[in-house]
Amino acid sequence: MDIGPTELIVILLIIVVLFGVGRLSKIGGELGGAIREFRKGLSGDEVEQAEKPPQGSGE
C-alpha cells in the first residue's frame, strides 16, 4: 500500500486548508532554523572537544 502522487497532493491540500499558507511557511522556516541550530550544535561540540586539552589536576 504505497502512497502515490495523488494521495500526496490531497494530503498537502488538507494541510494547507488546516494551517493556511502564511502559517505553513512560518512553521517551515522555524523548522529549518531549528534543524540548522541542531546541526551547528552537534558540530560545535566536536570542535570544542578537539580544541580543549584534557584537564588534569596539575599537582
N, C-alpha and C positions, 0 to 999 in steps of 0.2 A: 504494500500500500504506500506508494510514493506520492509525494506532493508535487503536482505538476505546475506549470506556469499559470494556468487559470486559477488554481487554488491560491497561489501566492498573491495574485492580483486582487482576489476577493479579500484575502486577509489584510493586505495593505490598505484597501479601501475602507474596511471596517475600522482599522486603527486610525486612519485619517479622520473619519467621521467622529470617532470617540474623543480623540485628543485635539483635533484641529491642526491645521498646518503650522501655525505660529508656535504653538506649544510643542509640537513634534520636533521642529527644528531646534528649539531651545533645549529639549531633552537630549537630542543628538549631539549638540555642542557640548553640553555638560558631560555627557558620557565620554566623548572624545577627550576632553580635558582631563577627566579622571583617569582614563587609560594612560594618557601621556605622563601624568604625575606618578602613576604607579610604576611605569617602566623606568622613569627617571630615578625614582626612589630605589628600585632594585639595582640599577647600575651604579647609583651613588654609593650604596652600601659596599659594593665590591671595591670601588675605587678608594673609599675611606679606609677600609680594612687593609688594602695593599699598601697605602701610604703610611699608615701608623706603625711605628716599630712596636714590638711586644713590650709591655710594661713590666719591668722587673722590680724587685724590692729595693735594689740599689744598695744593699747592705754589704 
